[in-house]
């Protein structure tokens, strides 16, 4: 059983994210799930959008820090303990390289589709875009994000927990399909053989 779990953990990349998704760090997973549901309820009930909420939070934070700094200058008190917020050149270069790599992959795929080089890729992308369009008509982006996060936090964990049952069910399903195919093939073969023998008799 451990080997199955390890393989699923490895498929998801290993590290903190798979630990949270597979509920190996239950406290973090519960926190993320509860926070997600609470945030969705808050946005749904309050009428806030994510952008307006973030703008208000940043406005409040900057106002508090600005007033604190001004008051500290007048009262001769220490300034707000703000760390130096800079990105190192290495981090910037890594981020730029990653974004550039992703953009190049997207542009290369777009070029292959536009020039008719990859039919399978076109059908896959078209199906994904059509699915996104259909889902986008049914719900807004924020709700879709919350649903996606809840699904990510539940489906992989259920697959890991009930992996043996799922494998057994899939094996039975595949076996039933193979048996059905074999039966149809045998019947068809017998019919063809019978028809050939009848034709020979007529000749």
DOGUVEX-300098 format. One line per field, with one value per residue: residue number from 1; z negated, y negated, x negated of N, C-alpha, C in turn. Coordinates in steps of 0.1 Angstrom, whole numbers, plus 5000, padded with zeros to 4 digits. Example, Ala and Ser with C-alpha at 12.3 -4.5 7.8 and 13.67 -1.06 7.14 Angstrom:
BEGIN
n <- c(1:2);
n.z <- c(4922:4929);
n.y <- c(5057:5022);
n.x <- c(4868:4872);
ca.z <- c(4922:4929);
ca.y <- c(5045:5011);
ca.x <- c(4877:4863);
c.z <- c(4922:4921);
c.y <- c(5033:5000);
c.x <- c(4868:4871);
This chain:
BEGIN
n <- c(1:2:3:4:5:6:7:8:9:10:11:12:13:14:15:16:17:18:19:20:21:22:23:24:25:26:27:28:29:30:31:32:33:34:35:36:37:38:39:40:41:42:43:44:45:46:47:48:49:50:51:52:53:54:55:56:57:58:59:60:61:62:63:64:65:66:67:68:69:70:71:72:73:74:75:76:77:78:79:80:81:82:83:84:85:86:87:88:89:90:91:92:93:94:95:96:97:98:99:100:101:102:103:104:105:106:107:108:109:110:111:112:113:114:115:116:117:118:119:120:121:122:123:124:125:126:127:128:129:130:131:132:133:134:135:136:137:138:139:140:141:142:143:144:145:146:147:148:149:150:151:152:153:154:155:156:157:158:159:160:161:162:163:164:165:166:167:168:169:170:171:172:173:174:175:176:177:178:179:180:181:182:183:184:185:186:187:188:189:190:191:192:193:194:195:196:197:198:199:200:201:202:203);
n.z <- c(5000:4993:5013:5034:5024:5023:5050:5060:5046:5056:5083:5081:5077:5052:5020:5003:5014:5025:5001:4987:5004:5004:4978:4959:4942:4921:4905:4920:4944:4936:4927:4951:4966:4949:4948:4976:4980:4962:4972:4997:4989:4976:4997:5013:4998:4989:5013:5022:5046:5055:5063:5054:5027:5021:5028:5009:4985:4989:4991:4965:4950:4960:4952:4924:4919:4930:4914:4889:4894:4898:4873:4856:4863:4854:4826:4819:4820:4827:4862:4882:4882:4909:4931:4955:4987:5013:5044:5051:5077:5087:5081:5097:5122:5124:5122:5145:5164:5161:5167:5193:5205:5202:5218:5243:5248:5250:5272:5291:5293:5302:5327:5340:5341:5356:5380:5388:5381:5360:5354:5334:5311:5317:5315:5288:5275:5285:5274:5246:5245:5253:5232:5211:5218:5217:5190:5179:5186:5168:5142:5122:5122:5097:5081:5095:5091:5064:5063:5078:5061:5039:5051:5057:5032:5024:5042:5051:5025:5019:5039:5033:5008:5014:5033:5039:5041:5062:5083:5083:5092:5117:5130:5131:5147:5171:5177:5181:5203:5222:5223:5234:5259:5269:5271:5290:5311:5315:5322:5345:5361:5363:5377:5401:5410:5413:5434:5454:5458:5467:5491:5505:5508:5525:5548);
n.y <- c(5012:4988:4984:4977:4953:4938:4936:4921:4898:4891:4887:4864:4847:4844:4830:4801:4793:4817:4830:4815:4817:4845:4848:4853:4836:4828:4806:4783:4789:4790:4763:4749:4758:4750:4723:4716:4722:4704:4680:4680:4679:4654:4636:4641:4635:4608:4594:4583:4582:4600:4583:4557:4562:4568:4543:4526:4537:4533:4505:4498:4509:4495:4469:4471:4476:4453:4433:4441:4438:4410:4401:4412:4397:4372:4377:4387:4414:4449:4459:4478:4513:4522:4546:4546:4545:4560:4576:4601:4602:4627:4641:4626:4632:4660:4661:4647:4663:4686:4677:4668:4693:4707:4690:4693:4720:4719:4701:4716:4739:4725:4717:4742:4751:4730:4733:4757:4780:4798:4818:4832:4817:4794:4803:4810:4786:4771:4785:4781:4752:4749:4763:4746:4723:4731:4737:4712:4698:4707:4701:4677:4666:4666:4683:4706:4710:4715:4739:4755:4756:4769:4793:4802:4806:4828:4849:4862:4871:4889:4907:4918:4929:4948:4964:4991:5002:4987:4996:5023:5021:5009:5029:5050:5037:5033:5060:5070:5055:5065:5092:5089:5078:5100:5119:5107:5106:5133:5143:5128:5138:5165:5162:5151:5172:5192:5181:5181:5209:5216:5202:5216:5240:5234:5228);
n.x <- c(4992:4980:4962:4979:4990:4967:4960:4981:4977:4953:4959:4973:4953:4939:4929:4941:4966:4979:4981:5000:5022:5027:5034:5014:5003:5024:5033:5026:5039:5066:5068:5064:5086:5108:5103:5106:5133:5145:5136:5149:5176:5175:5169:5191:5213:5208:5206:5182:5155:5126:5105:5114:5115:5088:5077:5088:5078:5050:5050:5059:5038:5015:5023:5023:4996:4985:4995:4985:4958:4956:4965:4946:4924:4931:4935:4911:4905:4898:4897:4921:4917:4906:4894:4866:4877:4869:4861:4838:4812:4808:4832:4850:4839:4843:4871:4878:4866:4882:4908:4903:4897:4922:4938:4926:4932:4960:4962:4949:4966:4989:4980:4976:5002:5015:5002:5010:4996:4998:5023:5036:5029:5043:5070:5071:5065:5087:5108:5104:5106:5132:5145:5138:5151:5178:5180:5174:5196:5214:5206:5187:5153:5140:5156:5153:5125:5125:5140:5123:5101:5111:5118:5092:5082:5097:5103:5077:5068:5089:5086:5060:5067:5086:5075:5069:5095:5105:5087:5094:5121:5117:5102:5121:5141:5126:5121:5147:5154:5135:5143:5168:5161:5147:5167:5184:5167:5162:5187:5191:5171:5178:5202:5192:5176:5195:5210:5191:5187:5212:5213:5193:5205:5226:5211);
ca.z <- c(5000:4992:5026:5042:5019:5026:5064:5062:5041:5066:5095:5078:5076:5040:5013:4994:5020:5025:4987:4983:5013:5000:4964:4950:4932:4919:4900:4931:4953:4930:4927:4964:4970:4942:4953:4989:4979:4955:4981:5007:4982:4973:5009:5019:4989:4988:5025:5026:5055:5050:5066:5045:5013:5019:5029:4996:4975:4991:4987:4950:4945:4963:4944:4910:4919:4933:4902:4879:4897:4895:4858:4850:4866:4845:4812:4817:4817:4838:4874:4884:4885:4922:4937:4968:4996:5026:5050:5056:5091:5090:5081:5108:5134:5124:5125:5159:5173:5160:5175:5207:5210:5204:5229:5255:5250:5255:5286:5300:5295:5310:5341:5345:5344:5366:5393:5391:5379:5349:5354:5320:5302:5320:5309:5273:5271:5288:5264:5234:5246:5253:5219:5202:5222:5211:5175:5177:5187:5157:5130:5123:5121:5083:5077:5102:5085:5051:5066:5083:5050:5031:5058:5056:5018:5020:5052:5049:5012:5020:5048:5025:4997:5019:5045:5042:5045:5076:5092:5085:5100:5131:5136:5134:5158:5183:5180:5186:5217:5230:5225:5243:5272:5274:5274:5302:5322:5318:5329:5359:5368:5366:5388:5414:5413:5418:5447:5464:5461:5475:5505:5511:5512:5537:5559);
ca.y <- c(5000:4977:4981:4970:4939:4931:4934:4910:4886:4888:4882:4850:4838:4845:4818:4796:4792:4830:4834:4808:4822:4858:4847:4859:4825:4826:4793:4774:4792:4785:4749:4744:4761:4741:4709:4715:4721:4692:4669:4680:4674:4640:4629:4644:4627:4594:4587:4579:4589:4602:4571:4546:4566:4566:4529:4520:4542:4526:4491:4497:4512:4483:4458:4473:4475:4439:4425:4445:4432:4396:4399:4416:4386:4361:4381:4392:4429:4457:4461:4491:4523:4528:4551:4541:4553:4560:4590:4603:4603:4642:4644:4620:4639:4673:4659:4643:4675:4695:4671:4669:4707:4710:4682:4699:4732:4715:4696:4727:4746:4717:4717:4755:4751:4721:4737:4770:4790:4808:4819:4837:4806:4785:4808:4810:4772:4766:4791:4774:4739:4751:4766:4734:4714:4736:4736:4698:4693:4712:4696:4667:4671:4667:4695:4717:4712:4721:4752:4762:4758:4779:4806:4806:4810:4839:4860:4870:4878:4900:4917:4924:4937:4960:4968:5006:5004:4981:5005:5035:5017:5007:5042:5056:5030:5037:5074:5071:5050:5074:5103:5085:5077:5113:5126:5102:5110:5148:5144:5123:5147:5177:5158:5150:5186:5199:5175:5186:5223:5216:5198:5227:5251:5229:5229);
ca.x <- c(5000:4971:4957:4989:4991:4955:4960:4990:4970:4942:4966:4977:4941:4932:4928:4952:4979:4985:4984:5012:5032:5029:5037:5004:5003:5038:5036:5025:5050:5079:5068:5066:5100:5117:5101:5112:5148:5148:5133:5159:5188:5174:5171:5205:5223:5205:5206:5169:5148:5112:5097:5118:5111:5073:5074:5092:5068:5038:5053:5059:5024:5006:5027:5019:4982:4981:4999:4976:4945:4957:4966:4933:4915:4935:4933:4897:4907:4893:4905:4927:4906:4908:4882:4863:4885:4862:4859:4824:4811:4809:4846:4856:4835:4850:4885:4878:4864:4894:4919:4899:4898:4936:4943:4921:4939:4973:4961:4946:4978:4998:4975:4978:5016:5018:4996:5016:4985:5002:5038:5040:5028:5054:5082:5070:5067:5100:5117:5102:5112:5147:5149:5136:5161:5191:5180:5174:5210:5222:5201:5177:5139:5137:5163:5146:5112:5128:5144:5111:5092:5118:5116:5078:5080:5105:5102:5064:5068:5098:5079:5050:5072:5094:5068:5071:5109:5106:5080:5102:5132:5112:5099:5134:5147:5119:5123:5160:5154:5128:5151:5179:5155:5143:5179:5189:5157:5164:5200:5190:5162:5186:5211:5184:5172:5207:5213:5181:5190:5224:5209:5185:5215:5233:5202);
c.z <- c(5000:5005:5035:5038:5024:5041:5067:5057:5050:5079:5094:5076:5063:5033:5006:5001:5021:5010:4983:4991:5008:4985:4955:4939:4929:4914:4911:4941:4948:4930:4940:4969:4963:4946:4967:4988:4972:4964:4992:5001:4980:4986:5015:5011:4989:5001:5030:5037:5050:5052:5056:5031:5011:5020:5015:4985:4977:4988:4972:4945:4947:4954:4930:4909:4921:4920:4890:4881:4894:4880:4851:4852:4856:4830:4809:4813:4829:4850:4874:4888:4898:4927:4951:4978:5010:5031:5055:5071:5095:5091:5093:5121:5135:5128:5140:5168:5173:5169:5190:5213:5212:5216:5243:5258:5256:5269:5296:5304:5304:5325:5347:5349:5356:5380:5397:5390:5370:5348:5340:5310:5304:5313:5294:5268:5273:5278:5250:5234:5246:5239:5209:5206:5217:5196:5171:5178:5175:5144:5132:5119:5106:5078:5083:5096:5071:5053:5070:5071:5041:5037:5056:5042:5015:5029:5050:5036:5013:5029:5041:5015:5002:5032:5049:5047:5060:5086:5094:5094:5115:5138:5140:5146:5171:5187:5186:5201:5227:5233:5235:5257:5278:5278:5288:5314:5325:5326:5344:5367:5372:5378:5402:5419:5419:5432:5458:5468:5470:5490:5512:5516:5524:5550:5563);
c.y <- c(4988:4973:4973:4955:4931:4927:4922:4897:4882:4882:4867:4841:4839:4831:4814:4797:4806:4834:4828:4815:4836:4859:4854:4848:4821:4812:4783:4776:4787:4770:4743:4746:4751:4727:4706:4713:4708:4680:4668:4675:4659:4632:4630:4635:4612:4586:4581:4588:4591:4589:4559:4549:4563:4551:4522:4524:4534:4511:4489:4499:4500:4471:4459:4471:4460:4431:4428:4438:4417:4393:4402:4404:4374:4364:4387:4406:4436:4459:4475:4501:4530:4533:4545:4550:4552:4575:4590:4605:4618:4646:4639:4628:4653:4671:4655:4655:4685:4690:4671:4683:4711:4703:4688:4712:4729:4710:4707:4736:4738:4717:4730:4756:4743:4725:4752:4782:4801:4808:4823:4826:4796:4790:4808:4795:4767:4772:4784:4760:4739:4754:4754:4724:4718:4734:4721:4692:4696:4706:4685:4673:4674:4680:4707:4720:4719:4736:4761:4765:4769:4793:4811:4811:4823:4851:4868:4877:4890:4911:4925:4934:4950:4965:4983:5008:4999:4990:5017:5032:5016:5020:5050:5050:5034:5051:5077:5066:5059:5087:5101:5084:5091:5121:5121:5106:5125:5150:5140:5132:5160:5174:5157:5164:5194:5194:5180:5200:5224:5212:5208:5238:5246:5230:5243);
c.x <- c(4991:4965:4966:4990:4979:4955:4970:4984:4959:4948:4969:4965:4933:4932:4940:4965:4986:4989:4997:5024:5036:5032:5027:5000:5017:5042:5036:5036:5063:5079:5070:5081:5110:5116:5107:5127:5152:5146:5145:5172:5187:5176:5185:5215:5221:5206:5193:5164:5134:5104:5101:5114:5096:5070:5077:5082:5055:5039:5052:5045:5015:5010:5022:5004:4978:4984:4989:4962:4945:4957:4953:4923:4918:4932:4920:4897:4901:4903:4911:4916:4909:4894:4879:4869:4878:4861:4844:4824:4813:4824:4853:4852:4842:4865:4887:4876:4876:4905:4916:4901:4913:4942:4938:4928:4953:4972:4958:4958:4988:4993:4978:4993:5020:5013:5001:5006:4990:5017:5043:5040:5039:5067:5082:5072:5081:5110:5116:5108:5127:5152:5149:5147:5175:5191:5180:5188:5218:5218:5191:5163:5136:5143:5156:5133:5114:5131:5132:5102:5098:5116:5102:5075:5088:5102:5089:5064:5077:5092:5069:5056:5079:5088:5070:5085:5111:5099:5088:5114:5128:5109:5111:5141:5140:5121:5137:5161:5146:5136:5162:5173:5152:5156:5184:5180:5159:5176:5198:5181:5170:5196:5204:5180:5183:5211:5204:5184:5202:5221:5201:5195:5222:5224:5201);
